[in-house]
Amino acid sequence: MIDKLCDTSDADSVVVACVYCDFREHEQSATGLLASLLRQLVAGVEPIPRAIKEAFDKAKSQMDGRALRLHEICAIIKSISSLRRGFICIDALDEFPGKYRPDLWDSLKYIIEECSNVRLFITGRPHIREEAERYLSGYPDIPFIQPTKEDIKGYLVMRLRKDLNPYAMDKGLEADILTVIPNKISGAYVKSLNSVSKVTS
């Protein structure tokens, strides 16, 4: 998806930022994740606006070069979104520490409410959909996409064809892989969050 966005977008008007959540990374936090996205978004803007540069310089000049805080990061993302259309992609959100996800959801809600030029894409296991529906209530037009068994099987076939040691695989094992994994897979949802106006009743 990242490659597709980059290949089809005008680099002068669109910026793409992405991050992968890895459960093995124990130091993950909402501030760290959004800071990583912010660095990518800022790198895609030339020249860097004076207000954004001043915010970074101010943070660096404070005690021990204090990092930007969560609300400051969100404010800068908002200012960037007024300059360019942006795509933010967060992969495997289910692997992000649960204790920090409420802060992250609050920040993402702010971004889609305040940044009309930003589109947000999230992947994760089914419980992430439930969290999204809870934290982003009021956004009923958010589509959810779930891979089918055929999608999973097609991916497995592609990976088997690229096996660097094809002689380690026999027909029986290959058949088992193509049968068992699609049936056992827990599933991952792809959530596409469009910056839509909050619906009021």
C-alpha positions in Angstrom: 0.0 0.0 0.0 2.9 2.4 0.8 4.5 1.7 -2.5 1.2 2.3 -4.3 0.6 5.6 -2.5 4.2 6.8 -3.2 4.1 5.7 -6.9 0.7 7.3 -7.7 1.0 10.5 -5.7 2.5 13.8 -6.7 5.5 14.3 -4.5 5.0 18.0 -4.5 1.5 17.9 -3.0 1.4 14.6 -1.1 3.5 13.2 1.8 3.3 9.6 3.1 4.4 8.4 6.5 4.3 4.9 7.9 5.3 3.0 11.0 5.3 -0.7 12.0 4.4 -1.7 15.6 6.7 -4.5 16.7 5.8 -6.3 20.0 9.5 -6.9 20.5 10.1 -3.2 20.8 9.5 -2.6 24.5 10.0 1.2 24.5 7.0 2.0 22.3 4.9 4.9 23.4 2.2 7.1 21.8 4.7 10.1 21.7 7.4 8.0 20.2 5.1 6.6 17.5 3.7 9.9 16.5 7.2 11.5 16.6 8.4 8.9 14.1 5.5 9.8 11.8 6.1 13.5 12.3 9.7 13.2 11.2 8.6 11.5 8.0 5.9 14.2 7.3 8.3 17.0 8.0 11.0 15.4 5.7 8.4 15.6 2.9 7.9 19.3 3.2 10.3 21.7 1.5 11.1 24.2 2.6 10.2 23.5 6.2 7.9 26.2 7.5 9.3 28.6 10.0 6.8 27.8 12.7 7.6 24.1 12.5 11.4 24.8 12.7 10.9 27.0 15.6 8.9 24.4 17.5 11.8 21.9 17.1 14.4 24.4 18.0 12.5 25.5 21.1 12.2 21.8 22.3 15.9 21.2 21.7 17.0 24.3 23.6 15.2 23.3 26.7 16.6 21.1 29.5 18.5 18.1 28.0 17.0 18.8 24.6 13.5 17.8 25.7 11.6 15.9 23.0 8.3 17.3 21.7 5.3 16.4 23.8 2.3 14.6 22.4 0.1 17.7 22.0 2.9 19.6 20.3 3.4 16.8 17.8 -0.3 16.8 17.0 -0.3 20.5 16.5 2.7 20.3 14.1 0.9 17.5 12.1 -2.1 19.8 11.9 0.0 22.6 10.5 1.6 20.3 8.0 -1.8 19.1 6.8 -2.7 22.6 5.8 0.3 22.6 3.4 0.0 19.1 1.8 -2.2 16.1 1.6 -0.9 13.4 3.9 -1.3 9.7 4.3 -0.5 8.1 7.7 -0.1 4.3 7.8 0.1 2.4 11.1 0.8 -1.3 10.6 0.1 -4.0 13.2 -1.4 -1.7 15.8 -2.4 -4.7 17.8 1.3 -5.1 18.7 1.5 -1.6 20.2 1.4 -1.8 24.0 -2.1 -1.7 25.3 -1.4 0.7 28.1 -0.4 3.4 25.6 -3.1 2.9 23.1 -5.7 5.2 24.7 -3.3 8.1 24.4 -2.6 7.1 20.8 -6.3 6.8 19.9 -7.0 10.2 21.4 -4.2 11.7 19.3 -5.5 9.9 16.1 -9.0 11.2 16.8 -7.6 14.7 17.1 -5.8 14.3 13.8 -8.8 13.0 11.8 -11.0 15.7 13.3 -8.6 18.6 12.8 -6.6 17.6 9.7 -8.9 17.6 6.7 -6.1 16.7 4.3 -4.9 13.6 6.2 -6.0 10.1 5.6 -5.3 7.4 8.1 -4.8 3.7 7.4 -4.5 1.1 10.2 -3.9 -2.6 10.2 -4.4 -5.0 13.1 -6.2 -8.0 14.5 -10.0 -8.0 15.1 -9.9 -6.4 18.6 -8.3 -3.3 17.0 -11.6 -2.7 15.1 -13.5 -2.9 18.4 -11.1 -0.3 20.0 -11.4 2.0 16.9 -15.2 1.8 17.1 -15.1 2.7 20.8 -12.5 5.6 20.6 -13.7 6.9 17.3 -17.4 6.7 17.8 -19.3 9.1 15.6 -17.4 8.1 12.4 -19.9 5.6 10.9 -18.5 5.7 7.4 -15.2 4.1 8.2 -14.7 1.0 6.0 -13.2 -2.2 7.3 -11.4 -4.7 5.0 -10.7 -8.2 6.0 -8.5 -10.6 3.9 -10.3 -13.6 2.6 -9.0 -17.2 2.6 -8.2 -16.8 -1.1 -6.2 -13.7 -0.3 -4.2 -15.5 2.3 -3.8 -18.6 0.0 -2.6 -16.3 -2.9 0.0 -14.7 -0.6 1.3 -18.2 0.5 1.6 -19.4 -3.1 3.6 -16.3 -3.9 6.0 -16.9 -0.9 6.4 -20.6 -1.7 7.4 -19.8 -5.3 10.1 -17.5 -3.9 11.5 -20.1 -1.5 15.3 -20.1 -1.7 15.4 -23.8 -0.9 12.6 -25.4 -3.0 13.9 -28.9 -2.4 13.0 -28.7 1.3 9.4 -28.7 0.3 7.4 -31.7 -0.9 3.9 -31.7 -2.3 2.3 -33.0 0.8 3.8 -30.3 3.1 2.9 -27.6 0.5 -0.7 -28.8 0.4 -0.9 -28.8 4.2 0.4 -25.2 4.3 -2.1 -24.0 1.7 -5.0 -25.7 3.6 -4.1 -25.3 7.3 -2.9 -21.7 7.5 -5.8 -20.1 5.7 -8.2 -22.0 8.0 -6.3 -21.3 11.2 -5.3 -17.7 10.5 -6.6 -15.3 13.1 -7.1 -12.6 10.6 -6.1 -9.0 10.3 -8.3 -6.1 9.5 -7.2 -3.1 7.5 -8.9 0.0 8.7 -9.1 3.0 6.4 -10.0 6.1 8.3 -11.0 9.0 6.2 -11.1 12.5 7.6 -14.8 12.9 7.7 -16.9 15.4 9.6 -18.2 14.1 12.9 -21.8 13.0 12.5 -24.3 14.4 15.0 -27.7 13.2 15.5 
